[in-house]
Amino acid sequence: MSFLDELYYSNINPNESRNRKKLPYEKSLKTFSDIESKLTKELNGENLKLFNDLVNASDEISATSGVENFKIGFRLGVMMMCDSLFSDSSILKD
């Protein structure tokens, strides 16, 4: 895994001691989990398999896009820093 993958998957965690607050994400996650549990109990056979396949595919899409968006954002930040460090600084001397 690359450094960015390691950082994304919390193998490198620079904000480990940060206090976590309730986020809208947590509310959505609970809603999703509750509905998933209800549907799992109600569905059976092929419908349950299709539902589980849908949930698994959605998880894979979210994970993949999350990693890629994290990398893009990180690279954009590095590009901004490089641009500010190596650009023409003559405006600062006036």
C-alpha atoms as a printed R data frame, in Angstrom:
   type eleno elety resid chain resno       x       y      z
1  ATOM     1    CA   MET     A     1   0.000   0.000  0.000
2  ATOM     2    CA   SER     A     2   1.113   3.537 -0.677
3  ATOM     3    CA   PHE     A     3   1.612   6.117  2.047
4  ATOM     4    CA   LEU     A     4  -1.708   7.754  1.127
5  ATOM     5    CA   ASP     A     5  -3.516   4.400  1.345
6  ATOM     6    CA   GLU     A     6  -1.976   3.798  4.783
7  ATOM     7    CA   LEU     A     7  -3.022   7.261  5.936
8  ATOM     8    CA   TYR     A     8  -6.550   6.838  4.554
9  ATOM     9    CA   TYR     A     9  -7.055   3.449  6.239
10 ATOM    10    CA   SER     A    10  -5.942   4.923  9.586
11 ATOM    11    CA   ASN     A    11  -2.730   2.953  9.751
12 ATOM    12    CA   ILE     A    12  -1.180   6.407 10.107
13 ATOM    13    CA   ASN     A    13  -3.485   8.466 12.272
14 ATOM    14    CA   PRO     A    14  -2.325  12.057 12.867
15 ATOM    15    CA   ASN     A    15  -5.493  13.036 14.716
16 ATOM    16    CA   GLU     A    16  -5.857  10.075 17.058
17 ATOM    17    CA   SER     A    17  -6.399  12.199 20.159
18 ATOM    18    CA   ARG     A    18  -9.047  14.434 18.589
19 ATOM    19    CA   ASN     A    19 -12.355  14.569 20.445
20 ATOM    20    CA   ARG     A    20 -15.048  13.083 18.278
21 ATOM    21    CA   LYS     A    21 -18.392  14.854 18.122
22 ATOM    22    CA   LYS     A    22 -21.709  13.595 16.816
23 ATOM    23    CA   LEU     A    23 -21.755  14.082 13.089
24 ATOM    24    CA   PRO     A    24 -24.528  13.895 10.495
25 ATOM    25    CA   TYR     A    25 -22.615  10.893  9.152
26 ATOM    26    CA   GLU     A    26 -23.282   8.965 12.365
27 ATOM    27    CA   LYS     A    27 -27.012   9.679 12.114
28 ATOM    28    CA   SER     A    28 -27.087   8.499  8.499
29 ATOM    29    CA   LEU     A    29 -25.070   5.411  9.392
30 ATOM    30    CA   LYS     A    30 -27.532   4.491 12.141
31 ATOM    31    CA   THR     A    31 -30.485   4.978  9.780
32 ATOM    32    CA   PHE     A    32 -28.803   2.810  7.157
33 ATOM    33    CA   SER     A    33 -27.988   0.119  9.705
34 ATOM    34    CA   ASP     A    34 -31.538   0.076 11.091
35 ATOM    35    CA   ILE     A    35 -33.105  -0.215  7.631
36 ATOM    36    CA   GLU     A    36 -30.584  -2.864  6.578
37 ATOM    37    CA   SER     A    37 -31.467  -4.936  9.664
38 ATOM    38    CA   LYS     A    38 -35.202  -4.650  8.985
39 ATOM    39    CA   LEU     A    39 -34.830  -5.628  5.337
40 ATOM    40    CA   THR     A    40 -32.532  -8.539  6.196
41 ATOM    41    CA   LYS     A    41 -35.230  -9.911  8.496
42 ATOM    42    CA   GLU     A    42 -38.013  -9.387  5.934
43 ATOM    43    CA   LEU     A    43 -36.291 -10.695  2.810
44 ATOM    44    CA   ASN     A    44 -35.355 -14.265  2.031
45 ATOM    45    CA   GLY     A    45 -33.954 -16.397 -0.746
46 ATOM    46    CA   GLU     A    46 -32.960 -14.652 -3.961
47 ATOM    47    CA   ASN     A    47 -34.291 -11.268 -2.780
48 ATOM    48    CA   LEU     A    48 -32.049 -11.380  0.302
49 ATOM    49    CA   LYS     A    49 -29.065 -12.341 -1.853
50 ATOM    50    CA   LEU     A    50 -29.778  -9.464 -4.250
51 ATOM    51    CA   PHE     A    51 -30.110  -7.035 -1.365
52 ATOM    52    CA   ASN     A    52 -26.810  -8.208  0.159
53 ATOM    53    CA   ASP     A    53 -25.108  -7.933 -3.234
54 ATOM    54    CA   LEU     A    54 -26.446  -4.378 -3.559
55 ATOM    55    CA   VAL     A    55 -25.176  -3.399 -0.104
56 ATOM    56    CA   ASN     A    56 -21.758  -4.954 -0.801
57 ATOM    57    CA   ALA     A    57 -21.468  -3.184 -4.164
58 ATOM    58    CA   SER     A    58 -22.451   0.113 -2.543
59 ATOM    59    CA   ASP     A    59 -19.803  -0.406  0.156
60 ATOM    60    CA   GLU     A    60 -17.159  -1.079 -2.498
61 ATOM    61    CA   ILE     A    61 -18.144   2.042 -4.459
62 ATOM    62    CA   SER     A    62 -18.008   4.178 -1.312
63 ATOM    63    CA   ALA     A    63 -14.660   2.786 -0.222
64 ATOM    64    CA   THR     A    64 -13.077   3.168 -3.639
65 ATOM    65    CA   SER     A    65 -14.358   6.689 -4.227
66 ATOM    66    CA   GLY     A    66 -13.408   7.695 -0.684
67 ATOM    67    CA   VAL     A    67  -9.796   6.620 -1.176
68 ATOM    68    CA   GLU     A    68  -9.562   8.289 -4.582
69 ATOM    69    CA   ASN     A    69 -11.122  11.552 -3.358
70 ATOM    70    CA   PHE     A    70  -8.759  11.574 -0.380
71 ATOM    71    CA   LYS     A    71  -5.749  11.131 -2.677
72 ATOM    72    CA   ILE     A    72  -6.953  13.859 -5.051
73 ATOM    73    CA   GLY     A    73  -7.489  16.291 -2.181
74 ATOM    74    CA   PHE     A    74  -4.127  15.490 -0.662
75 ATOM    75    CA   ARG     A    75  -2.340  15.927 -3.997
76 ATOM    76    CA   LEU     A    76  -4.125  19.230 -4.635
77 ATOM    77    CA   GLY     A    77  -2.956  20.445 -1.228
78 ATOM    78    CA   VAL     A    78   0.629  19.471 -2.011
79 ATOM    79    CA   MET     A    79   0.393  21.213 -5.396
80 ATOM    80    CA   MET     A    80  -0.857  24.398 -3.685
81 ATOM    81    CA   MET     A    81   2.043  24.262 -1.215
82 ATOM    82    CA   CYS     A    82   4.577  23.683 -3.994
83 ATOM    83    CA   ASP     A    83   3.116  26.523 -6.030
84 ATOM    84    CA   SER     A    84   3.322  28.907 -3.104
85 ATOM    85    CA   LEU     A    85   6.880  27.865 -2.268
86 ATOM    86    CA   PHE     A    86   8.311  27.871 -5.766
87 ATOM    87    CA   SER     A    87   6.342  30.637 -7.455
88 ATOM    88    CA   ASP     A    88   7.608  34.153 -8.067
89 ATOM    89    CA   SER     A    89   7.941  35.709 -4.636
90 ATOM    90    CA   SER     A    90   8.891  39.143 -5.908
91 ATOM    91    CA   ILE     A    91   5.488  40.489 -4.794
92 ATOM    92    CA   LEU     A    92   6.571  39.905 -1.205
93 ATOM    93    CA   LYS     A    93   9.689  42.065 -1.587
94 ATOM    94    CA   ASP     A    94   7.928  45.242 -2.688
